[in-house]
Amino acid sequence: MFASLNSVAFGDSRFVAVSQGSTILTSSDGITWASHNSGTSNALLSVTFGDSLFVAVGNFGSILTSSDGVTWTPRHSGSDVILYSVTYGGSQFVAVGRDGTILTSPDGISWMRRNSGTTNHLSAITNGAAHFVATGWSGTILTSPDGINWTNRNSGASRIISSVTFGKSKFLALDGENLFTSPQDGLAVIAGSVTRGTLLRLSASELFISNPTLFIRPVNAAIYSANGIKVVEGLGRRDGIFLPVSGLKKGIYTLDIISGNSRISSNILIR
């Protein structure tokens, strides 16, 4: 019986899964799996594939590498904190963990600590559209073009953003209750915590607010500039509220959702 599995990656025509124990599983088809010993008793929490190499990270700063998913070599991370997540992009591996730890490596072997600008624990990282996006405790969202220089983005959230991914030209992040989205560069963050159960989705041309169950219709919404000028107005429909945002310049705006005497506001950062 295997320990709990934490992460899986695909590369070089095989799947590799890592677990809470020393076991690592590999499969060529996702159906039949073989068990291998990682050589460490530390829990492995994340695995990725890049540049013909699997890299796994976990407790006590553990980093292991393998070219085939079967034979693993421990690497010196220079850190003893939990590393929660690792990804590959831009010819670089990037791992994140507790206390705002960010480590980078061009080859998976030699690692260097980078300044994240935060002490909040970082729980997840992904790469897409030539950008890294890391998320974590207290609504933390960080972005970087190279894995080395990081910028803190305002998510408007306070919960742990535990998962982030990239697809169809958008970054998506989850805190267990709300969804956060951005355009492909990860620099504009739409906070999904305007209301409990409300889901915000940003596309290239509009902001969509679905299922605003807190309100009794009719529902109205508007976006205001920093000096209080209404720049976008939307009207609630049966399936949600639509607001065109493609014409907005970079900056901080206020989103107001209104129904009768009820109002909820949330900041929107567009960069």
C-alpha positions, 0 to 999 in steps of 0.5 A: 500500500502506497503513502498518499500521492502528492504530485504527478508530472509527465515527461520523456513518455512517462508519468512520475508521481511522488508521495508522502513516503519514500516511494516514487511511481512511474508509468508509461500509460497512466494505467500500470505503475511501477514502484521505486525508492527515492532514497529519502524518507522525507515527504516529496510534495511536488514534481516537474519535468524540464530539459530532459530532467525530473525534479522533485521537492519536499520536506526539509529542503529536499530536492531530488533529480532523475533522468528516467524517474527510476534512479534519483539523486539528492541535490543540495538546496541550501535550505531546510524549509518545506518546499511545496512546489516546483516548476520549469520554464524559461530554461530554469527550474523554480521551487517555492516553499515556507517563509517566502522561499524561492530557489532557482536552478538552470540545471536542477543540480545547483540551486540559488535562493532568490529574494521573493519580497515576502515572508508568507509561505508560498504553496504553488508555482507555475509558468506560462506566457514567459512568466512565473506566477507563485501563490501562497498564504494570506492571498499572496500572488507573486509574478516574475519574468525570469524566476529571479526578480519578483513582484507582489500583486494585490489579489484582494484575498486573505486565504491561502491561494493553494493552487495555480495553473496556466492554460488558454492564455490565462493564469487561474488560481484557487484558494479553496473558495474563490477563483482568481484569474488574470490575462496571460502575463499574470500582471492583472489580478482579478480578486474572486472574493467580492462575495462568497460564492461569486466567481470572477472571470477576466477575458481579453475584453470583459469582466464576467461576474457569475452567480451573485447570489448575495443580491436580489436582482436587478443587479448593477455593477460599475468600475471606477477610476482612482479619482472616483470617475465611473469608467465602465458600467455593466448590467446584471443578466440572468447568468451574471454581469458583464463589464467591458475592460479591454479599454482600461489603462494600467492602474488600480480601479474599484469594482462596485456591485450594487443591488438596492441598498446593498453594495460590495466593493473590490479593488482591481489591479490592471498592469 
